[in-house]
Amino acid sequence: MDLQQTMSSQNQIGNIVIYGNSPKFITLIQGIFPGALTIILPWRTPKKDAAIILAKSTMPIDLLLLCGYDYDSYSAPENLYLERNVYRILAVCKMITNDSTKIIYIDTLNTNKGRTYSRYLYAKKILGHKLKIALPQTQIVPIPTVFDQQKQIGMQGGIISQMAAKVLIYLGIIRTINFQQLQDHIQGAIQSPSNTLESTPTIKSILINIPRPQLIDRALRILLG
């Protein structure tokens, strides 16, 4: 991306909401747009509380970046798990955007299977699908696991999950990118027109009604899709 394009984008975007608590995305966006007003909206914020937080920002916003997931929802009943990761998120997005808002949705990598046993994968894909239908300007950006600037993997989980992930990365089963590559992805999405697809492909869920630990969900995703 050339300097002229970057400066043009910075001039157009002055009011940003980051929906999610990811430090790497907060650092990245604030680095790209240092002069913008940036509001951080935690992923688990109830809709009423979101309205209070967002009252600090001028509506509608120029840029909305979605980069979250409720990791406590692995053990929740199916209806609450979907409410926390899909339906509440979608309702808030509709509330704070209009047709001119740039929307960037950070998705997990696409699967070559039309079904999944993973709660995480299913929620990420269904949210992307519904965002694209309700807010067609949404730019969906699938990214691999990210190594941060301290060479640590940006992946939730305990010690066992982290160790298992590092082994799978070493074996080439889990793909990764570094922080600079992540920044290039995000800047490219901001500069590009929204995806031309009317909607994203749907994915079939299998047994996601069954609560499970995060480690089990990750294993199901890797082994079965």
Phi and psi restraints in degrees (value plus and minus 20) as a CYANA .aco file:
   2 ASP   PHI    -105.7   -65.7
   2 ASP   PSI     147.2   187.2
   3 LEU   PHI     -83.3   -43.3
   3 LEU   PSI     -59.4   -19.4
   4 GLN   PHI     -81.4   -41.4
   4 GLN   PSI     -62.6   -22.6
   5 GLN   PHI     -84.4   -44.4
   5 GLN   PSI     -62.5   -22.5
   6 THR   PHI     -83.1   -43.1
   6 THR   PSI     -65.2   -25.2
   7 MET   PHI     -84.7   -44.7
   7 MET   PSI     -58.7   -18.7
   8 SER   PHI     -81.8   -41.8
   8 SER   PSI     -63.5   -23.5
   9 SER   PHI     -84.3   -44.3
   9 SER   PSI     -60.7   -20.7
  10 GLN   PHI     -83.7   -43.7
  10 GLN   PSI     -57.2   -17.2
  11 ASN   PHI     -88.6   -48.6
  11 ASN   PSI     -49.4    -9.4
  12 GLN   PHI    -105.7   -65.7
  12 GLN   PSI     -42.8    -2.8
  13 ILE   PHI    -131.8   -91.8
  13 ILE   PSI      90.8   130.8
  14 GLY   PHI    -144.9  -104.9
  14 GLY   PSI     -25.3    14.7
  15 ASN   PHI    -156.9  -116.9
  15 ASN   PSI      90.4   130.4
  16 ILE   PHI    -145.9  -105.9
  16 ILE   PSI     121.2   161.2
  17 VAL   PHI    -140.7  -100.7
  17 VAL   PSI     107.0   147.0
  18 ILE   PHI    -122.9   -82.9
  18 ILE   PSI      93.6   133.6
  19 TYR   PHI    -114.6   -74.6
  19 TYR   PSI      77.8   117.8
  20 GLY   PHI     119.0   159.0
  20 GLY   PSI     143.2   183.2
  21 ASN   PHI    -128.7   -88.7
  21 ASN   PSI      -6.4    33.6
  22 SER   PHI     -89.2   -49.2
  22 SER   PSI      94.8   134.8
  23 PRO   PHI     -77.6   -37.6
  23 PRO   PSI     -56.1   -16.1
  24 LYS   PHI     -87.2   -47.2
  24 LYS   PSI     -57.0   -17.0
  25 PHE   PHI     -95.7   -55.7
  25 PHE   PSI     -54.3   -14.3
  26 ILE   PHI     -83.2   -43.2
  26 ILE   PSI     -68.2   -28.2
  27 THR   PHI     -79.8   -39.8
  27 THR   PSI     -63.1   -23.1
  28 LEU   PHI     -82.8   -42.8
  28 LEU   PSI     -70.4   -30.4
  29 ILE   PHI     -86.5   -46.5
  29 ILE   PSI     -61.2   -21.2
  30 GLN   PHI     -87.2   -47.2
  30 GLN   PSI     -47.3    -7.3
  31 GLY   PHI     -93.2   -53.2
  31 GLY   PSI     -56.8   -16.8
  32 ILE   PHI     -93.8   -53.8
  32 ILE   PSI     -57.9   -17.9
  33 PHE   PHI    -143.7  -103.7
  33 PHE   PSI      49.3    89.3
  34 PRO   PHI     -85.0   -45.0
  34 PRO   PSI     -43.7    -3.7
  35 GLY   PHI    -114.7   -74.7
  35 GLY   PSI     -20.8    19.2
  36 ALA   PHI    -103.3   -63.3
  36 ALA   PSI     133.3   173.3
  37 LEU   PHI    -100.1   -60.1
  37 LEU   PSI      97.4   137.4
  38 THR   PHI    -136.7   -96.7
  38 THR   PSI     101.2   141.2
  39 ILE   PHI    -124.4   -84.4
  39 ILE   PSI     109.9   149.9
  40 ILE   PHI    -117.4   -77.4
  40 ILE   PSI     101.1   141.1
  41 LEU   PHI    -131.7   -91.7
  41 LEU   PSI      85.9   125.9
  42 PRO   PHI     -77.8   -37.8
  42 PRO   PSI     123.0   163.0
  43 TRP   PHI     -80.1   -40.1
  43 TRP   PSI     -53.3   -13.3
  44 ARG   PHI    -107.9   -67.9
  44 ARG   PSI     -15.7    24.3
  45 THR   PHI     -85.0   -45.0
  45 THR   PSI     105.9   145.9
  46 PRO   PHI     -80.8   -40.8
  46 PRO   PSI     136.5   176.5
  47 LYS   PHI     -78.6   -38.6
  47 LYS   PSI     -62.4   -22.4
  48 LYS   PHI     -83.3   -43.3
  48 LYS   PSI     -63.1   -23.1
  49 ASP   PHI     -87.6   -47.6
  49 ASP   PSI     -53.4   -13.4
  50 ALA   PHI     -81.4   -41.4
  50 ALA   PSI     -60.7   -20.7
  51 ALA   PHI     -81.9   -41.9
  51 ALA   PSI     -57.3   -17.3
  52 ILE   PHI     -87.6   -47.6
  52 ILE   PSI     -65.8   -25.8
  53 ILE   PHI     -81.9   -41.9
  53 ILE   PSI     -63.3   -23.3
  54 LEU   PHI     -97.3   -57.3
  54 LEU   PSI     -29.3    10.7
  55 ALA   PHI     -84.0   -44.0
  55 ALA   PSI     -38.4     1.6
  56 LYS   PHI     -93.6   -53.6
  56 LYS   PSI     -36.1     3.9
  57 SER   PHI    -129.9   -89.9
  57 SER   PSI     129.6   169.6
  58 THR   PHI     -94.8   -54.8
  58 THR   PSI     109.8   149.8
  59 MET   PHI    -124.6   -84.6
  59 MET   PSI     125.1   165.1
  60 PRO   PHI     -97.4   -57.4
  60 PRO   PSI     146.1   186.1
  61 ILE   PHI    -108.0   -68.0
  61 ILE   PSI     143.0   183.0
  62 ASP   PHI    -103.9   -63.9
  62 ASP   PSI     -57.7   -17.7
  63 LEU   PHI    -160.0  -120.0
  63 LEU   PSI     109.0   149.0
  64 LEU   PHI    -139.3   -99.3
  64 LEU   PSI     102.5   142.5
  65 LEU   PHI    -133.6   -93.6
  65 LEU   PSI     100.9   140.9
  66 LEU   PHI    -124.4   -84.4
  66 LEU   PSI     104.8   144.8
  67 CYS   PHI    -171.2  -131.2
  67 CYS   PSI      36.0    76.0
  68 GLY   PHI    -164.4  -124.4
  68 GLY   PSI     156.2   196.2
  69 TYR   PHI    -187.4  -147.4
  69 TYR   PSI     121.4   161.4
  70 ASP   PHI    -109.5   -69.5
  70 ASP   PSI      80.6   120.6
  71 TYR   PHI     -92.1   -52.1
  71 TYR   PSI     -37.4     2.6
  72 ASP   PHI     -93.5   -53.5
  72 ASP   PSI     -35.3     4.7
  73 SER   PHI     -96.5   -56.5
  73 SER   PSI     -26.7    13.3
  74 TYR   PHI     -77.2   -37.2
  74 TYR   PSI     -55.7   -15.7
  75 SER   PHI    -117.2   -77.2
  75 SER   PSI     -15.4    24.6
  76 ALA   PHI    -107.5   -67.5
  76 ALA   PSI     138.3   178.3
  77 PRO   PHI     -78.2   -38.2
  77 PRO   PSI     136.1   176.1
  78 GLU   PHI     -76.3   -36.3
  78 GLU   PSI     -62.4   -22.4
  79 ASN   PHI     -84.5   -44.5
  79 ASN   PSI     -58.5   -18.5
  80 LEU   PHI     -92.1   -52.1
  80 LEU   PSI     -59.9   -19.9
  81 TYR   PHI     -77.5   -37.5
  81 TYR   PSI     -63.8   -23.8
  82 LEU   PHI     -94.3   -54.3
  82 LEU   PSI     -54.8   -14.8
  83 GLU   PHI     -81.9   -41.9
  83 GLU   PSI     -63.3   -23.3
  84 ARG   PHI     -93.4   -53.4
  84 ARG   PSI     -46.7    -6.7
  85 ASN   PHI    -132.7   -92.7
  85 ASN   PSI     -29.3    10.7
  86 VAL   PHI    -150.7  -110.7
  86 VAL   PSI     -87.0   -47.0
  87 TYR   PHI     -90.7   -50.7
  87 TYR   PSI     -63.0   -23.0
  88 ARG   PHI     -86.1   -46.1
  88 ARG   PSI     -59.8   -19.8
  89 ILE   PHI     -82.2   -42.2
  89 ILE   PSI     -65.1   -25.1
  90 LEU   PHI     -82.5   -42.5
  90 LEU   PSI     -61.6   -21.6
  91 ALA   PHI     -83.1   -43.1
  91 ALA   PSI     -62.0   -22.0
  92 VAL   PHI     -86.8   -46.8
  92 VAL   PSI     -60.8   -20.8
  93 CYS   PHI     -80.5   -40.5
  93 CYS   PSI     -61.8   -21.8
  94 LYS   PHI     -83.4   -43.4
  94 LYS   PSI     -53.5   -13.5
  95 MET   PHI     -90.5   -50.5
  95 MET   PSI     -50.9   -10.9
  96 ILE   PHI    -131.6   -91.6
  96 ILE   PSI     -16.8    23.2
  97 THR   PHI    -142.3  -102.3
  97 THR   PSI     144.3   184.3
  98 ASN   PHI    -156.3  -116.3
  98 ASN   PSI    -190.2  -150.2
  99 ASP   PHI     -84.2   -44.2
  99 ASP   PSI     -41.5    -1.5
 100 SER   PHI    -113.2   -73.2
 100 SER   PSI     -27.3    12.7
 101 THR   PHI     -90.7   -50.7
 101 THR   PSI     111.4   151.4
 102 LYS   PHI    -100.8   -60.8
 102 LYS   PSI     102.6   142.6
 103 ILE   PHI    -137.9   -97.9
 103 ILE   PSI     101.9   141.9
 104 ILE   PHI    -135.2   -95.2
 104 ILE   PSI      98.9   138.9
 105 TYR   PHI    -129.6   -89.6
 105 TYR   PSI      97.7   137.7
 106 ILE   PHI    -103.5   -63.5
 106 ILE   PSI      91.9   131.9
 107 ASP   PHI    -127.3   -87.3
 107 ASP   PSI     143.2   183.2
 108 THR   PHI    -100.4   -60.4
 108 THR   PSI     145.3   185.3
 109 LEU   PHI     -80.5   -40.5
 109 LEU   PSI     127.8   167.8
 110 ASN   PHI     -88.6   -48.6
 110 ASN   PSI     129.3   169.3
 111 THR   PHI    -123.7   -83.7
 111 THR   PSI     128.8   168.8
 112 ASN   PHI    -108.5   -68.5
 112 ASN   PSI     -12.4    27.6
 113 LYS   PHI    -129.1   -89.1
 113 LYS   PSI     128.3   168.3
 114 GLY   PHI    -108.5   -68.5
 114 GLY   PSI      -9.2    30.8
 115 ARG   PHI    -166.7  -126.7
 115 ARG   PSI     143.5   183.5
 116 THR   PHI    -169.8  -129.8
 116 THR   PSI     130.3   170.3
 117 TYR   PHI    -118.1   -78.1
 117 TYR   PSI     -23.4    16.6
 118 SER   PHI    -114.1   -74.1
 118 SER   PSI     107.5   147.5
 119 ARG   PHI     -83.2   -43.2
 119 ARG   PSI     -62.4   -22.4
 120 TYR   PHI     -80.0   -40.0
 120 TYR   PSI     -72.4   -32.4
 121 LEU   PHI     -83.0   -43.0
 121 LEU   PSI     -62.6   -22.6
 122 TYR   PHI     -82.9   -42.9
 122 TYR   PSI     -67.0   -27.0
 123 ALA   PHI     -83.3   -43.3
 123 ALA   PSI     -62.0   -22.0
 124 LYS   PHI     -82.4   -42.4
 124 LYS   PSI     -63.1   -23.1
 125 LYS   PHI     -92.7   -52.7
 125 LYS   PSI     -59.4   -19.4
 126 ILE   PHI     -88.0   -48.0
 126 ILE   PSI     -59.4   -19.4
 127 LEU   PHI     -82.4   -42.4
 127 LEU   PSI     -63.9   -23.9
 128 GLY   PHI     -80.0   -40.0
 128 GLY   PSI     -61.8   -21.8
 129 HIS   PHI     -82.1   -42.1
 129 HIS   PSI     -66.1   -26.1
 130 LYS   PHI     -92.1   -52.1
 130 LYS   PSI     -55.4   -15.4
 131 LEU   PHI     -81.3   -41.3
 131 LEU   PSI     -63.6   -23.6
 132 LYS   PHI     -85.2   -45.2
 132 LYS   PSI     -54.2   -14.2
 133 ILE   PHI     -93.6   -53.6
 133 ILE   PSI     -67.2   -27.2
 134 ALA   PHI     -96.7   -56.7
 134 ALA   PSI     -55.1   -15.1
 135 LEU   PHI    -152.1  -112.1
 135 LEU   PSI      62.6   102.6
 136 PRO   PHI     -80.3   -40.3
 136 PRO   PSI     -39.2     0.8
 137 GLN   PHI     -97.1   -57.1
 137 GLN   PSI     -22.3    17.7
 138 THR   PHI     -78.4   -38.4
 138 THR   PSI     110.1   150.1
 139 GLN   PHI    -121.7   -81.7
 139 GLN   PSI      93.9   133.9
 140 ILE   PHI    -112.8   -72.8
 140 ILE   PSI     104.3   144.3
 141 VAL   PHI    -141.1  -101.1
 141 VAL   PSI      77.3   117.3
 142 PRO   PHI     -96.2   -56.2
 142 PRO   PSI     109.2   149.2
 143 ILE   PHI    -151.0  -111.0
 143 ILE   PSI     131.4   171.4
 144 PRO   PHI     -95.2   -55.2
 144 PRO   PSI    -197.4  -157.4
 145 THR   PHI     -81.4   -41.4
 145 THR   PSI     122.0   162.0
 146 VAL   PHI    -128.0   -88.0
 146 VAL   PSI     110.6   150.6
 147 PHE   PHI    -105.9   -65.9
 147 PHE   PSI     105.6   145.6
 148 ASP   PHI    -101.3   -61.3
 148 ASP   PSI    -194.5  -154.5
 149 GLN   PHI     -88.3   -48.3
 149 GLN   PSI     -35.5     4.5
 150 GLN   PHI    -119.0   -79.0
 150 GLN   PSI      -6.5    33.5
 151 LYS   PHI      46.2    86.2
 151 LYS   PSI       4.5    44.5
 152 GLN   PHI    -119.4   -79.4
 152 GLN   PSI     127.6   167.6
 153 ILE   PHI     -99.5   -59.5
 153 ILE   PSI     116.5   156.5
 154 GLY   PHI    -106.7   -66.7
 154 GLY   PSI      52.5    92.5
 155 MET   PHI    -157.5  -117.5
 155 MET   PSI     111.7   151.7
 156 GLN   PHI     -93.0   -53.0
 156 GLN   PSI     133.0   173.0
 157 GLY   PHI     117.0   157.0
 157 GLY   PSI     146.7   186.7
 158 GLY   PHI    -100.4   -60.4
 158 GLY   PSI    -189.5  -149.5
 159 ILE   PHI     -81.2   -41.2
 159 ILE   PSI     -63.4   -23.4
 160 ILE   PHI     -83.7   -43.7
 160 ILE   PSI     -63.5   -23.5
 161 SER   PHI     -82.2   -42.2
 161 SER   PSI     -61.8   -21.8
 162 GLN   PHI     -85.0   -45.0
 162 GLN   PSI     -63.2   -23.2
 163 MET   PHI     -84.6   -44.6
 163 MET   PSI     -63.6   -23.6
 164 ALA   PHI     -82.2   -42.2
 164 ALA   PSI     -60.9   -20.9
 165 ALA   PHI     -82.9   -42.9
 165 ALA   PSI     -61.4   -21.4
 166 LYS   PHI     -85.2   -45.2
 166 LYS   PSI     -56.6   -16.6
 167 VAL   PHI     -84.6   -44.6
 167 VAL   PSI     -63.9   -23.9
 168 LEU   PHI     -87.2   -47.2
 168 LEU   PSI     -53.6   -13.6
 169 ILE   PHI     -85.5   -45.5
 169 ILE   PSI     -64.9   -24.9
 170 TYR   PHI     -80.2   -40.2
 170 TYR   PSI     -57.0   -17.0
 171 LEU   PHI    -100.7   -60.7
 171 LEU   PSI     -26.1    13.9
 172 GLY   PHI      63.3   103.3
 172 GLY   PSI      -8.7    31.3
 173 ILE   PHI    -100.5   -60.5
 173 ILE   PSI     -55.8   -15.8
 174 ILE   PHI    -124.6   -84.6
 174 ILE   PSI     106.2   146.2
 175 ARG   PHI    -102.5   -62.5
 175 ARG   PSI     130.7   170.7
 176 THR   PHI    -157.8  -117.8
 176 THR   PSI     139.4   179.4
 177 ILE   PHI    -156.0  -116.0
 177 ILE   PSI     140.8   180.8
 178 ASN   PHI    -114.2   -74.2
 178 ASN   PSI     157.1   197.1
 179 PHE   PHI     -83.1   -43.1
 179 PHE   PSI     -58.4   -18.4
 180 GLN   PHI     -85.6   -45.6
 180 GLN   PSI     -60.5   -20.5
 181 GLN   PHI     -85.3   -45.3
 181 GLN   PSI     -57.1   -17.1
 182 LEU   PHI     -81.9   -41.9
 182 LEU   PSI     -64.9   -24.9
 183 GLN   PHI     -80.7   -40.7
 183 GLN   PSI     -60.6   -20.6
 184 ASP   PHI     -82.3   -42.3
 184 ASP   PSI     -60.4   -20.4
 185 HIS   PHI     -80.7   -40.7
 185 HIS   PSI     -66.6   -26.6
 186 ILE   PHI     -88.7   -48.7
 186 ILE   PSI     -64.0   -24.0
 187 GLN   PHI     -82.6   -42.6
 187 GLN   PSI     -59.1   -19.1
 188 GLY   PHI     -83.3   -43.3
 188 GLY   PSI     -60.0   -20.0
 189 ALA   PHI     -86.7   -46.7
 189 ALA   PSI     -58.9   -18.9
 190 ILE   PHI     -84.6   -44.6
 190 ILE   PSI     -58.0   -18.0
 191 GLN   PHI     -99.8   -59.8
 191 GLN   PSI     -44.5    -4.5
 192 SER   PHI    -104.5   -64.5
 192 SER   PSI     133.6   173.6
 193 PRO   PHI     -85.8   -45.8
 193 PRO   PSI     139.5   179.5
 194 SER   PHI     -84.3   -44.3
 194 SER   PSI     141.2   181.2
 195 ASN   PHI     -73.9   -33.9
 195 ASN   PSI     122.5   162.5
 196 THR   PHI    -101.9   -61.9
 196 THR   PSI     -36.0     4.0
 197 LEU   PHI     -85.9   -45.9
 197 LEU   PSI     118.1   158.1
 198 GLU   PHI     -88.1   -48.1
 198 GLU   PSI     -52.8   -12.8
 199 SER   PHI    -174.8  -134.8
 199 SER   PSI     143.9   183.9
 200 THR   PHI    -109.1   -69.1
 200 THR   PSI     135.5   175.5
 201 PRO   PHI     -80.8   -40.8
 201 PRO   PSI     123.7   163.7
 202 THR   PHI    -102.5   -62.5
 202 THR   PSI     143.4   183.4
 203 ILE   PHI    -154.2  -114.2
 203 ILE   PSI     120.0   160.0
 204 LYS   PHI    -107.4   -67.4
 204 LYS   PSI     118.1   158.1
 205 SER   PHI    -118.2   -78.2
 205 SER   PSI     125.3   165.3
 206 ILE   PHI    -149.3  -109.3
 206 ILE   PSI      98.0   138.0
 207 LEU   PHI      43.6    83.6
 207 LEU   PSI       2.3    42.3
 208 ILE   PHI     -93.9   -53.9
 208 ILE   PSI     -28.8    11.2
 209 ASN   PHI     -90.0   -50.0
 209 ASN   PSI     -32.9     7.1
 210 ILE   PHI    -113.3   -73.3
 210 ILE   PSI      96.4   136.4
 211 PRO   PHI     -81.8   -41.8
 211 PRO   PSI     133.3   173.3
 212 ARG   PHI    -180.2  -140.2
 212 ARG   PSI     140.2   180.2
 213 PRO   PHI     -86.9   -46.9
 213 PRO   PSI     137.0   177.0
 214 GLN   PHI     -78.3   -38.3
 214 GLN   PSI     -60.8   -20.8
 215 LEU   PHI     -81.5   -41.5
 215 LEU   PSI     -61.2   -21.2
 216 ILE   PHI     -85.9   -45.9
 216 ILE   PSI     -61.6   -21.6
 217 ASP   PHI     -82.3   -42.3
 217 ASP   PSI     -60.8   -20.8
 218 ARG   PHI     -86.0   -46.0
 218 ARG   PSI     -59.5   -19.5
 219 ALA   PHI     -84.8   -44.8
 219 ALA   PSI     -61.6   -21.6
 220 LEU   PHI     -82.1   -42.1
 220 LEU   PSI     -60.4   -20.4
 221 ARG   PHI     -84.1   -44.1
 221 ARG   PSI     -62.8   -22.8
 222 ILE   PHI     -91.9   -51.9
 222 ILE   PSI     -62.3   -22.3
 223 LEU   PHI    -103.3   -63.3
 223 LEU   PSI     -56.7   -16.7
 224 LEU   PHI    -136.8   -96.8
 224 LEU   PSI     -35.7     4.3
